[in-house]
């Protein structure tokens, strides 16, 4: 029988800390969330490996370290209202819920969202919504932080309008087959400032209309 609590500790020590994750709240959150509950039962023994895990025929749960680096980049505060785009089976939302005041988790896949709602049923500060990534969470905004949970070719312009005055958006952007680069977009009185942070790899975020993702 797999000792999942020990597997979480090993993940935190051997994957997260060694990848530059220093945010103690984030380390604690990922050390608490039972990642095995967010993957298919047959793959639960693989829940803490350092690589993506298939959720179904088309979607994967990204490896822990690049996910943690992206979340750390967002600098989520305890009262922040967060939009989680591409929540899939809900693992990302469960982690974010331990860092933020409230989370709106969005995905386009009804099957994965059914799993997410079941796994998150006791997480009172998470709202799960089905719909287009760039529009489904708009009515629940604006947001302090938007986390794009997967590699995209660009960020949809509509998302910046959902940020609060000092809001942040983090995303992994890959163009023309190049390695994905984590970007931090910060809103201020002067508009949106963009900065590149680090190379990373997460599964691509599926979109029905790729052409909408234009920055």
Buried (B, 14 or more C-beta within 10 A) or exposed (E): EEEBEEBBEEBBEEBBBEBEBEBEEBBEBBBEBBBBBBBBEEBBBBBBBEEBBBBEEEBBBBBBBBBBBBBBBBBBEEEBBBBBBBBBBBBBBBBBBBBBBBBBBBBBBEEBBEBBBEBBEEBEBBBBBBEBBBBBBBEBBBBBBBBBBBBBBBBBEBBBEBBBEEBBBBBBBBEEEEEBBBBBBBBEEEEBEEEEBBEBBBBBBBBEEEEBBEB
